[in-house]
Amino acid sequence: MGVRSSAEKIAKWREMIGAWSTSGKTQVAFCEEHGLDAAQMGYWKQRLAILDRPQSSPAQSASAFVRVMPQLASQSSTGIQISLPNQVALRIPSGAAEQDILTVLRALRGAA
């Protein structure tokens, strides 16, 4: 058997994983029946799941940096506003307690 291109390998494993998923058999039983390595099939199942995952833009990524635009003191006297990538805006009024702001930030970090 010659060396397959990456596209050929992906197509082969898509076909095999599709056949397995509709077979009603366990992954191990299907692999034994078709002469496949179950660990290799597990690898390809995970790899294809990653390849098939919708690509998010950096602005949508939870770990993306966000541009911060400082405003003049006269403009920010009503507080600050943080716009998140998912179209959520967080408005913090001037004079807000530091502990309250930290609590909100911890909650946002935990939700990411």
NORDA-V899083 format. One record per backbone hydrogen bond with DSSP energy under -0.5 kcal/mol. NH is the residue of the N-H (numbers start at 1). CO is the residue of the C=O. Records with the same first field share a line. If there is no record, write none. Layout:
BEGIN
NH=CO / CO
END
This chain:
BEGIN
9=5
10=6
11=7
12=8
13=9
14=10
15=11
16=12
17=13
18=14
19=15
20=16
21=17
22=18
23=19 / 20
24=20
25=20
30=26
31=27
32=28
33=29
34=30
35=31 / 32
36=31
38=36
41=37
42=38
43=39
44=40
45=41
46=42
47=43
48=44
49=45
50=46
51=47
52=48
53=49 / 50
60=57
61=57
64=61
69=67
70=68
75=72
76=72
79=76
80=92
82=90
83=81
84=82 / 88
87=84
90=82
91=89
92=80 / 90
93=91
94=78
96=93
101=97
102=98
103=99
104=100
105=101
106=102
107=103
108=104
109=105
110=106
111=107
112=108 / 109
END
